[in-house]
Amino acid sequence: MKKIYTNLFDFLEIGDEFPTVIMGVINLSPESFYKGSVYESPKKIREAVSEMIKNGAQILDIGGRSTAPWSEKISIEEEVNRLKIAMENVCEIISDNIIISVDTQYRKVAEVAFEIATRANRKIIINDVSCLKTDPSLADFITEEDLPIIIMASKKVPGDLCTIDEIIEEFNNTIKHLKKKGYDENKIILDPGIGHWVEEKTHIYDLKIIGNLQKLKKLNKAILVAISRKSFIGTTLNIPDPEDRLSGTLSATAIAVFNGAHLVRTHDVNKRLIEILKMAEEVRRNR
């Protein structure tokens, strides 16, 4: 099988032969399941961004809407307002080689983020947990602007696919759809959608997805995992509070990287994470 390789904006190399890319979470949503990840003031946002970059984050994932299915819903206008403030602050303090990931399902939000980033000469990608289902016009926008996209495996609602075979099938459908629009498929990053997104998806499905992650490599795309402090860890270890799920997060992350993940979306960007990723990469490389 050919080695997976993606080059984002000609300065971030992602793939089998490169170190795992760390994506730090900048959460703007007080509705989030993990309150310790929420930054509600420009000062806190700037502090978090600086710390994450110092500790190795190369992508910052900024989201103004909680995507957990039980979260309180907000309007697109509220999502835009939250994102604008964060984007303006982040763009002021990051260097040219840091990428902003905009966590949204809506074209309008992506357009505002793109406009701010363009004015500041910063690079963005879009991270859509609905696999371009919530707002199909977002697919047109990323094609028009030639923006990289992270698509999370989803069929009807975000994260509703339970098995790796279902995930692969839906990814294939979305990739074909984008290619028909003229989109460059080399700009696609895949997220299998680990988490308790729908009632029927128990923690066992999440464990099996991580265990079978290497099957996604047949799609020849960079693979991202968003595992950090999620409920499947709490259920497996009987730890109800996300604040206490760091050890489970790091363990599951190491296994995911060993099984082929190239990017890790995390709330915890620190020296301990770097060491764990390095060990997982070396074991994978030398097996």
N, C-alpha and C positions, 0 to 999 in steps of 0.2 A: 504494500500500500504506500502511495506517495506521501511524503512528509507534508503536514499542514503548515502553511506559511501565509501570513497576512501582514501587509505593511500599511499602517494607518498614517496618512499624510506624509509619507516618506521619512518619518523619523521614529516611529514606534513599531518595532518588529515583534510579531506575535506568532507563536507556533511551537512545534515539537522540539526544536533545537534552541529555544530561547527561554530565558527566565519567565516565570509566571508574572503576568501583569496584574498589579494591584489597583483595584478601583475602590476608592474611598467614598463612603456614603455621606452626603450632605443632605440631611432630611429636614425639610421645611414644614412638615405636616404634624401638628400637635395630635392629630388623630392616629398617629402611628402606633403599632403594637409595642414598640420598644422606645420608651420615653427618653432613655439615655442617648438616643441618636438624634434628637430634635434640637435644631439650632434656630432660635426665633429672633435673634437680633443680629444686625450687621457685624457687631464686635465679636460675637460668638462664632459667626460664620467665618470671619477672617482668621480667628485663632485656630479653629478646627482645620481650615484649609492649610494654613502654614504648618501645623503639626503633622498633618497627613503627608504633605509633600516632603517634609524633612525626613519622615520615616519610610519613604519609598513609594508613595502613591503616584502613579503616572496618569491616571484618569480620575476625575472627580464626578460622581454621579449625583446630580442635583434634582430633587423631586419635590414638588409642591402638593402632591396628592397621595394620601395613603391608598395603596392598592389592595390592602387586605379586604376580603369581601364583606366583613362585618363592620368596617369602618364607616363613620359618618360621611356622607357624600357632600362634596362641595361643588360649586359652579366652576365652569371653565374660567370665568372672570376672576374668581378668587385664586385659582391656580396660577393664572397669569400674574396677578399682583404679587403673590409670594415669590414667584420665580424671578420677576424683574429685579427686585431688590437684591436677591442673592446673586444673580448673574452680573449685575453691575459691580458689586463688591468683589466677586471672585475674579472677574476679568481684570480688575485694577491691580491685583497682587500676584497673579500667576505669571510664569514665564512662558515663552513661545512653545516650549516642548511639553506642556501639560495640556491634556485634552479634557474638555468638559463634555460629560454625558448628560443629556437632558432626558430625564425619566418622565415621559408623558405618552398619552395615547391620542393626543389631539393635535391636529395641524396648526390651529391658531396658536397654541402654546409654543410649538416648535418654531413657528414663524417669528414670534417675538424673541425667543432665545437666539435664533439665528441672526436676527437684525442687531441685537446687542453685541453678540460675539464678533460679527463682521466689522462693526464700528471699532471694536477694540483690537482687531486683528488676532482673534483667538479662534481656535479650532473646536468644533462641536461634532458630536455624534448623537443619534437619537436612540433611546432605549424604550421600546414599546412592549409592555407586558401582555398586550392583547394580540400580538402577532399580526398587527395591522387590521384587526377586525372591528375595533370600536369606532374608528374614524378612517374609512378606506381612503379618504383623500390625502391622508398622511403619506401613503405610498407614492402618490403623485408628487408631493412636495419633495421627498427625499430623492426622487428621480430627477426632478427639475434642478435641484441644487447639488446633486451628486454627493449626498451626505451618507456616511456609513450608518448602518442600522444594527442594533441588537434586537432580535426578535425572540420573544419568549413563547414557548410552545403553548398554543391555545387554539381551540376549535370554535367554541361559541362564546365562552367567557374566559378571562385570564386564568391560565393554569389548570384547565379542566381535564387535561390528558394525564392518564394514570400509569401508562406503561411505556417503555422505551420504544416499542414498535409503533404505537399510536403517535408518539412524539416525532419519530422519523417520518412517518407518513404525512403528518401535517406540515412539517418543515419542508418536505419535498413539494407539497402543494403551494406553499407560500413562495418558495424560491422560484418555481415555475411562473407564478403570477407576476413576480417582480421582473423576471427576465423578459416576459412578454411586453412589459412597459418600457424595456430598454435599460433597465437598471443593471449596474455592474455587480454581478453576484460575488465578486471578490471582496466587496465591502460589507458582506453580511457576517454577523457574529451570532451564534446560536446559544440560547439559554433554555435548558430543558424544563424550567418552571418548577423547581423544587419548592415545596411548601403546601400548606393546608388551604388551597385556594377554593375548593368545593367540598361539600359535605362527604361525598363518597370517597374522597382521596385521603385515606388514612396515612399515618406515618410509615407504614410498611411499604407503601408505594414509593415514598421518598427514599427510603433506604435502598430499595431495589433499583431505582433510577441511578443513584450514586454508584451502586455496585456494578451496574451495566453501562456506565457512561462511555466506555471505550467503543460501544457500538455506534455512537454518533459520529465516529471518525470516518465512517463510510461516506458521509456527506462532504467531506473535505473542506470543512469550515472551522474557523476558530470557535472554541467552546468556552462559554462563561458559566460559572456557577454562582448563584446567590443563595448562600447557605446560612449566613450569619444570624445566629441567635433565634432561628425559626422554631416553630412549634413542634416539628417532628423531633427535634433534639430534646425539647422539654418533655414530650410524651415518652420517648425512649428512656430517658434518664430520670423521669419523674421529677422534673425541675420546672415548676409552673412559671417562675419569674424569669423573663428574658435576661435580666441583669446578671443572673447566675449561670448562664449557658455558655460562657466563654470556652471552657475546656472541651465541651461537646462540639462547639463550633470549630475549634482548631483541629480536633480529631477528624471530623467529617471532611473538613477542607483538605487535609493532608491526603485522605483516601481519594477524594475527587481529583486532586492534582495527579496522584499516582495513576489514576484511571483515565487521564487524558485532558483534564481541564487546563485551559491556557490563560484564562483570566478569572480573578476572584473578586467578587463584589462583597465588601465587608465594612462593618462599622468600626472594626478594631485594626487600625494600621499601626503596627509597632514592631519592635525588634523580635519579639517572640514569634509573631506571624512570619517574618522574613526567614527565621531559622527553620521553622516548620516547613515552609514552602521549599526551601533549599534541600532539605532532607528528602522530601517526597519526590522532587525532581531528580535527585541523584539516584534514588532507588529505582525510579522509572527508567532512567537512562541506562542503568547497568543491569537490568534484569535479564 
